[in-house]
Amino acid sequence: MNKIITVFFIFFISLSYAQKIKKNQYYSYEFKEISKDSFYSLLDKDENLTLKYENDSTYINAIFKIKRKASFTKDEFNNLKKKLEVLSNKKIDLNSTIIINYLSKNPKIKDSINKTKWNIFHKKYLKKIKKELNVSVFWINNPLQKNLRYYRDDLVNWIEDKDHYFRDLLFPYDFLYGSFSVIDNQGNYISNYGEYGKQQVIEYLEELNKKK
């Protein structure tokens, strides 16, 4: 009898341990499942980013291109402009290019007297894009990112993405620090996922304007 109990106990412990070990699944750009080797063969720090998250039984490893080019439908573009105008209380010039800076929830910054030195908040850059370039700039934050003081709310006007409209439309994943999109007056856009700098924004502006 004791042997039976011992065998059952060992089996139960083994089963419980096996259930706790989560398997990894790997996905390509199109979110198609691929092998681990194929996944790692695609990695290129200059071209893509990876995200890892988990559900009850699995670790999901997904790969995304840093740069994405696409176009809105006419209705999507009109709705986006209306949304931005209502939230910011300012009119968007019909000929202007739109820049949306999106601040993700990650990383979570503890309350601090310090402020970021991120160069997208440099005063000369902010003046340049506002005055010298024909652009409308918007600063949108994930509602879970609370420390806007660190992210220079003394220099820019953060708008909370309360209904996740911008997340769902342009920035579906919370890459570190955030992402941005540059959108021309026809609804064509280039998005950058993950941490970025002022030079990337200017380069994307120039690239988009060349198409006109």
Backbone torsions as a table, in degrees:
resi	resn	phi	psi	omega
1	MET	NA	-43.4	179.1
2	ASN	-61.6	-36.6	179.6
3	LYS	-64.3	-40.5	179.9
4	ILE	-63.7	-43.7	179.6
5	ILE	-63.0	-41.6	-179.4
6	THR	-63.9	-45.7	179.5
7	VAL	-62.0	-43.9	179.9
8	PHE	-62.7	-41.1	-179.1
9	PHE	-63.6	-44.0	179.0
10	ILE	-63.1	-42.1	178.8
11	PHE	-62.4	-42.6	-178.9
12	PHE	-64.1	-43.8	179.3
13	ILE	-63.8	-42.9	-179.5
14	SER	-63.3	-42.3	179.7
15	LEU	-64.9	-42.5	179.8
16	SER	-63.3	-41.3	-180.0
17	TYR	-65.6	-41.7	-179.5
18	ALA	-63.4	-36.1	-179.3
19	GLN	-69.7	-26.3	-179.5
20	LYS	-80.0	-20.6	179.6
21	ILE	-79.7	114.0	-178.1
22	LYS	-90.1	139.4	178.0
23	LYS	-85.5	157.7	177.4
24	ASN	-100.6	136.4	172.2
25	GLN	-120.0	144.6	-174.0
26	TYR	-122.5	138.7	-175.4
27	TYR	-132.5	143.7	-179.8
28	SER	-85.1	-173.8	-179.7
29	TYR	-55.1	-39.1	-178.0
30	GLU	-85.0	11.7	-176.6
31	PHE	57.3	40.4	172.2
32	LYS	-99.3	136.8	-177.2
33	GLU	-68.4	133.7	179.7
34	ILE	-133.1	172.4	-180.0
35	SER	-75.5	163.0	177.9
36	LYS	-60.0	-44.5	-179.6
37	ASP	-62.4	-41.9	179.0
38	SER	-64.3	-38.9	179.4
39	PHE	-60.2	-50.4	-177.0
40	TYR	-71.2	-24.1	177.5
41	SER	-71.1	-20.6	-179.6
42	LEU	-85.1	-15.0	-173.2
43	LEU	-65.3	130.8	177.5
44	ASP	-155.3	111.2	-172.9
45	LYS	-60.7	-20.9	179.2
46	ASP	-88.5	-13.9	-174.5
47	GLU	-115.4	-28.1	-173.6
48	ASN	-146.4	168.5	177.7
49	LEU	-129.0	158.2	176.7
50	THR	-122.5	150.5	173.2
51	LEU	-128.8	141.1	176.1
52	LYS	-127.7	125.8	176.6
53	TYR	-143.0	170.9	-173.2
54	GLU	-132.6	151.3	167.9
55	ASN	-115.4	-160.9	-174.2
56	ASP	-62.2	-32.5	-172.4
57	SER	-127.8	-3.4	-169.7
58	THR	-141.9	145.7	166.9
59	TYR	-95.5	124.2	179.1
60	ILE	-98.1	122.1	176.7
61	ASN	-112.5	114.9	-176.7
62	ALA	-123.3	148.0	-179.1
63	ILE	-117.3	140.1	-176.4
64	PHE	-135.2	143.4	173.5
65	LYS	-72.1	137.4	178.7
66	ILE	-65.0	-38.3	-174.9
67	LYS	-110.5	131.9	179.9
68	ARG	-133.4	130.7	176.3
69	LYS	-112.0	135.0	-179.9
70	ALA	-162.8	-177.0	178.8
71	SER	-139.5	145.4	174.4
72	PHE	-84.2	154.0	166.7
73	THR	-70.8	165.5	-179.8
74	LYS	-58.5	-43.6	-179.9
75	ASP	-66.1	-43.0	178.7
76	GLU	-59.1	-44.7	-177.5
77	PHE	-66.8	-43.4	178.4
78	ASN	-63.4	-41.8	178.9
79	ASN	-64.9	-39.1	178.7
80	LEU	-62.1	-47.3	-179.3
81	LYS	-63.2	-41.2	178.2
82	LYS	-62.5	-41.7	179.4
83	LYS	-61.7	-46.4	-179.6
84	LEU	-64.2	-40.1	-179.4
85	GLU	-66.3	-40.8	179.5
86	VAL	-66.1	-46.4	-176.6
87	LEU	-69.7	-34.3	-176.7
88	SER	-94.8	-14.7	-177.2
89	ASN	59.9	38.4	175.3
90	LYS	-143.1	148.3	-177.8
91	LYS	-83.2	139.1	177.4
92	ILE	-94.4	124.0	177.2
93	ASP	-60.8	135.1	-177.0
94	LEU	-60.5	-27.4	-177.3
95	ASN	-97.9	-1.0	-174.6
96	SER	-83.8	158.0	172.2
97	THR	-93.6	143.1	-178.5
98	ILE	-103.1	134.4	171.4
99	ILE	-116.3	124.9	175.0
100	ILE	-114.6	116.8	173.5
101	ASN	-97.0	122.4	-176.4
102	TYR	-114.6	120.5	-179.4
103	LEU	-94.8	119.7	-177.1
104	SER	-81.2	177.1	179.3
105	LYS	-80.9	-11.2	-176.9
106	ASN	-115.0	140.7	-4.7
107	PRO	-79.4	159.5	175.7
108	LYS	-81.5	119.6	-178.3
109	ILE	-96.8	125.1	177.7
110	LYS	-69.1	152.7	177.7
111	ASP	-54.1	132.9	-174.9
112	SER	-155.8	153.8	175.9
113	ILE	-79.0	-13.2	-179.4
114	ASN	-75.7	156.6	175.9
115	LYS	-128.5	146.6	-177.0
116	THR	-60.6	150.0	175.1
117	LYS	-103.2	14.4	178.7
118	TRP	-51.1	128.8	-170.4
119	ASN	-74.1	-6.5	174.8
120	ILE	-72.2	-9.0	177.3
121	PHE	-104.6	6.7	177.3
122	HIS	-62.7	135.1	-174.0
123	LYS	-62.4	-39.1	-179.8
124	LYS	-64.6	-38.9	178.3
125	TYR	-66.5	-45.8	179.9
126	LEU	-60.6	-39.8	178.4
127	LYS	-66.5	-40.0	-178.4
128	LYS	-62.0	-49.1	-176.0
129	ILE	-72.4	-24.3	179.6
130	LYS	-83.0	-39.5	-171.5
131	LYS	-100.3	-42.2	-172.2
132	GLU	-89.4	-26.4	-178.1
133	LEU	-111.2	145.7	-178.8
134	ASN	-83.9	76.6	-176.5
135	VAL	-131.4	154.4	170.8
136	SER	-113.8	118.7	-173.0
137	VAL	-106.8	134.3	179.2
138	PHE	-130.3	144.6	-178.1
139	TRP	-121.1	110.5	-175.0
140	ILE	-115.1	135.6	178.8
141	ASN	-121.7	143.7	171.4
142	ASN	-61.0	136.1	-177.9
143	PRO	-58.0	-24.2	-178.9
144	LEU	-82.1	-8.6	175.7
145	GLN	-91.9	102.5	-171.6
146	LYS	-95.6	-24.0	-173.6
147	ASN	-86.6	71.0	-178.1
148	LEU	-77.2	-17.8	175.5
149	ARG	-61.5	-42.9	178.6
150	TYR	-61.4	-34.9	-178.8
151	TYR	-94.3	38.8	167.0
152	ARG	55.7	52.5	175.6
153	ASP	-71.0	-2.6	172.9
154	ASP	-81.6	-15.3	-178.4
155	LEU	-111.0	-30.2	-177.7
156	VAL	-128.3	157.7	-179.0
157	ASN	-100.0	100.1	179.9
158	TRP	-75.2	137.1	176.6
159	ILE	-116.2	122.6	-177.1
160	GLU	-74.8	131.9	179.5
161	ASP	-83.7	68.6	-170.1
162	LYS	-60.4	-41.0	-177.5
163	ASP	-99.1	10.5	178.9
164	HIS	60.2	26.9	179.7
165	TYR	-60.9	-48.8	-176.6
166	PHE	-72.1	-35.7	175.8
167	ARG	-60.8	-47.7	-176.7
168	ASP	-69.1	-33.1	-176.6
169	LEU	-80.5	-41.9	-170.7
170	LEU	-127.9	-30.1	-169.8
171	PHE	-129.4	69.7	-171.7
172	PRO	-71.6	-15.0	-177.0
173	TYR	-125.2	144.6	-176.5
174	ASP	-88.8	79.3	173.8
175	PHE	-73.9	156.2	-178.5
176	LEU	-54.3	130.0	175.8
177	TYR	72.7	-32.2	177.0
178	GLY	132.3	-163.6	-175.2
179	SER	-150.6	174.5	174.6
180	PHE	-147.3	158.6	175.1
181	SER	-132.8	140.8	173.5
182	VAL	-113.9	125.5	-171.9
183	ILE	-126.7	124.7	179.7
184	ASP	-82.4	177.8	-173.9
185	ASN	-76.6	2.3	174.9
186	GLN	-105.8	-2.3	179.6
187	GLY	93.2	7.1	173.5
188	ASN	-82.2	142.8	-177.8
189	TYR	-146.8	158.6	172.8
190	ILE	-125.7	127.8	178.1
191	SER	-112.0	147.2	174.2
192	ASN	-121.3	123.5	-179.4
193	TYR	-99.7	132.2	179.4
194	GLY	97.7	174.8	-176.1
195	GLU	-53.4	141.7	-176.1
196	TYR	-147.4	173.6	178.8
197	GLY	-130.1	175.0	-176.4
198	LYS	-62.4	-32.5	-178.1
199	GLN	-65.6	-36.4	178.0
200	GLN	-64.5	-39.9	178.9
201	VAL	-61.5	-46.2	179.8
202	ILE	-63.4	-41.4	179.0
203	GLU	-63.1	-41.7	179.4
204	TYR	-67.2	-37.2	176.1
205	LEU	-59.9	-46.5	-179.8
206	GLU	-64.3	-40.8	179.9
207	GLU	-64.2	-42.4	-178.7
208	LEU	-68.5	-38.3	-179.0
209	ASN	-69.9	-25.3	178.6
210	LYS	-66.5	-24.6	-177.9
211	LYS	-74.6	-18.2	-175.0
212	LYS	-76.0	NA	NA
